[in-house]
Amino acid sequence: MSEQNSKSTPPLPRKKPSVWWYLSGFIALFLAWFFYQLFGPSPAIIVSKETTYITTPLRPDGLPDYEKYVLDLMREGVTSENNAAVSLVEAMGLTDLSAEELALVCQEIGVPQAATKALSLTSLYGSENRGRIAQWMHQKTRDDDAVTNGGTTGSENSAIDSDSLATGRSNEDRAIYGIIEQAESRSWTTKDLPPLATWLVSNSDSLDLLVQACDRPKYYLPPPEMLDNQSESIAVALVSVQLARDVARSLSARTMWHLGENRPAEAWLNLRAIHRMSRLLAQQPTLVGRLIAIAISGIADKLTITLVTHGNPTPELLTAIKQELESLSHGALIRDSLEAERIFMLNSVMLARSAGPSQLLRFTLSDTTNPAIDALDIISFDSNIVLRSCNRWVDRAETAAKLTTRGERITAYSQIVRDLETAAEYASRRSLWITGALNRSGRSSLLAANIAHLMLGSVLASQPAEDRAIRSRSMVRAAVEVSLVRATHGEYPASLANLASDAAELVPVDENGRPFLYKRLEEGFLLYSVGENGSDDGGSNESAGVLEGHSRDLMNQEAAEALLSKIPPGADDHSIRIPGPKFKLP
């Protein structure tokens, strides 16, 4: 009976899940996916040409060792015998480095650490030399007071304030710096500046070694931060830049001293070393090193103009100068910097992966104080997308750098810069970063746009520096050619077309391929290049404060104001006027 009843009882109907159950499950899955793609682990980096660019050498974790890659670029072809840095370090030392850092650098380039103290060049701007100049200034003041006051000297208040000299806070110290700076750019004699002449004589062995070092073909002086194996970041070789700058300053003062003492051949020997130092520094793979090399070359160019027009050089010396200038080249600033700058950019992406992108983004986003930017450091990004995007930008720049004519390159660079600015402006919109929370690929692309704009944009923006270097080099060569004509025939040529056939085959041209303009003056000449406005402004430049080659920077305030009122509005010519101003103590 019970069995029959159980068979006759129908089963209970199964309850269907409600819509809310499905919705809750969907929301849970969505939230799990959302938080996973937002805060979960970032995708593994793919080592390939399209992403990391280099596939060797690799670190123990299997990722590219960009630090070693850059060091290998800098080491290429370098030996202790051909490396100018070896002798430069021996002559000048590296006083800004700690003992541990100095040991690393000396071991890397093959210099016995004891050798860095053997010659011990005292710094041109060091406290010892500044103190010597200060004593001379005060003695000169007392002597002048004695003459003016009928034999009585100045008061005790004229005693040297050594503390203010050390801190560089006094008017006196500023005057001392002014004297040294003028001694680096104007010819002077021992009688003019006896304390500086004393410095040159006492450091003659070290200075001779600097000159000899610059004849070596290589320059490798790595930053100690890249030798300690404690960091994944690539340091800019500031130690090599600082050393090169100190070499240029020291030899500039020596060049102008020899010139003032009527020793043009000795002046050129030191000046040639400055030219070569700039070319050695230009071997640095980084943009910073090459820009400083251009700056040093600009200093050497100005000193060369002073030498060939004030030093009464012989035709033989001018011919040697001409040949030397023709043999030296910086290369192409942007084109030759792109390889290292690509590596810097990709290495920055790798560092942002481990440390967070907030620091990089604060350089590019307008709302840099927004604390929400720090939250990006805990958000997941796809570094492969960022790396590919950055590589594509550099690939485009490299293609532009290979264009045949300068005009084509400038046009292509300008378009890339505009596109970078557009991409970065678009990527800085807060609304896009909010929506990017839902899309790892999207926010990775936004990050790439900002990084590329920050790092590649600065490289392409250096084009004016490259143009100035090309123009300056060409103008100096033209001035040497003109001076050679004078030394050979007794007067400057009437025009550039009248240059002797053995001095020039063609009329010199600027970076745009336009012939330089030239005017023979009663005592010299005016050589200039038409600026970007394409108009002949007579060698004047409004922004630089130059009227027909006369610069306001070399005048007193009253004369400078009178000059500025005469400059044509919008004038942008680039000029050299000979003769230049004579040495005058500040």
Stockholm file with secondary structure:
# STOCKHOLM 1.0

chainA/1-586         MSEQNSKSTPPLPRKKPSVWWYLSGFIALFLAWFFYQLFGPSPAIIVSKETTYITTPLRPDGLPDYEKYVLDLMREGVTSENNAAVSLVEAMGLTDLSAEELALVCQEIGVPQAATKALSLTSLYGSENRGRIAQWMHQKTRDDDAVTNGGTTGSENSAIDSDSLATGRSNEDRAIYGIIEQAESRSWTTKDLPPLATWLVSNSDSLDLLVQACDRPKYYLPPPEMLDNQSESIAVALVSVQLARDVARSLSARTMWHLGENRPAEAWLNLRAIHRMSRLLAQQPTLVGRLIAIAISGIADKLTITLVTHGNPTPELLTAIKQELESLSHGALIRDSLEAERIFMLNSVMLARSAGPSQLLRFTLSDTTNPAIDALDIISFDSNIVLRSCNRWVDRAETAAKLTTRGERITAYSQIVRDLETAAEYASRRSLWITGALNRSGRSSLLAANIAHLMLGSVLASQPAEDRAIRSRSMVRAAVEVSLVRATHGEYPASLANLASDAAELVPVDENGRPFLYKRLEEGFLLYSVGENGSDDGGSNESAGVLEGHSRDLMNQEAAEALLSKIPPGADDHSIRIPGPKFKLP
#=GR chainA/1-586 SS CHHHHHHHSCCCCCCCCCHHHHHHHHHHHHHHHHHHHHHSCCCCCCCSTTTTSCCCSBCTTSSBCHHHHHHHHHHTTCCTTTBHHHHHHHHHCCTTSCHHHHHHHHHHHTCCGGGGGTSCCCCTTSHHHHHHHHHHHHHHHHHHHHHHTTSCCCCGGGSCCHHHHHHTCSHHHHHHHHHHHHHTTSCCCTTTCHHHHHHHHHTHHHHHHHHHHTTSSBCCCCCGGGTSSCCSSCCCCHHHHHHHHHHHHHHHHHHHHHHHTTCHHHHHHHHHHHHHHHHHHTTSSSHHHHHHHHHHHHHHHHHHHHHHHHSCCCHHHHHHHHHHHHHCCCCCHHHHHHHHHHHHHHHHHHHHHHHCSHHHHHTTCSCTTCGGGGGGGGSCCCHHHHHHHHHHHHHHHHHHHTCSSHHHHHHHHHHHHHHHHHHHHHHTCHHHHHHGGGCHHHHHHHHHHHHHHHHHHHHHTTHHHHHHHHHHHHHHHHHHHHHHHHHHHSSCCSSGGGSCTTTCSSCCBCTTSCBCEEEECSSSEEEEECCTTCCCCTTCBTTTTEETTEEGGGSCHHHHHHHHTTSCTTCBCEEEEESCCCCCCC
#=GC SS_cons         CHHHHHHHSCCCCCCCCCHHHHHHHHHHHHHHHHHHHHHSCCCCCCCSTTTTSCCCSBCTTSSBCHHHHHHHHHHTTCCTTTBHHHHHHHHHCCTTSCHHHHHHHHHHHTCCGGGGGTSCCCCTTSHHHHHHHHHHHHHHHHHHHHHHTTSCCCCGGGSCCHHHHHHTCSHHHHHHHHHHHHHTTSCCCTTTCHHHHHHHHHTHHHHHHHHHHTTSSBCCCCCGGGTSSCCSSCCCCHHHHHHHHHHHHHHHHHHHHHHHTTCHHHHHHHHHHHHHHHHHHTTSSSHHHHHHHHHHHHHHHHHHHHHHHHSCCCHHHHHHHHHHHHHCCCCCHHHHHHHHHHHHHHHHHHHHHHHCSHHHHHTTCSCTTCGGGGGGGGSCCCHHHHHHHHHHHHHHHHHHHTCSSHHHHHHHHHHHHHHHHHHHHHHTCHHHHHHGGGCHHHHHHHHHHHHHHHHHHHHHTTHHHHHHHHHHHHHHHHHHHHHHHHHHHSSCCSSGGGSCTTTCSSCCBCTTSCBCEEEECSSSEEEEECCTTCCCCTTCBTTTTEETTEEGGGSCHHHHHHHHTTSCTTCBCEEEEESCCCCCCC
//
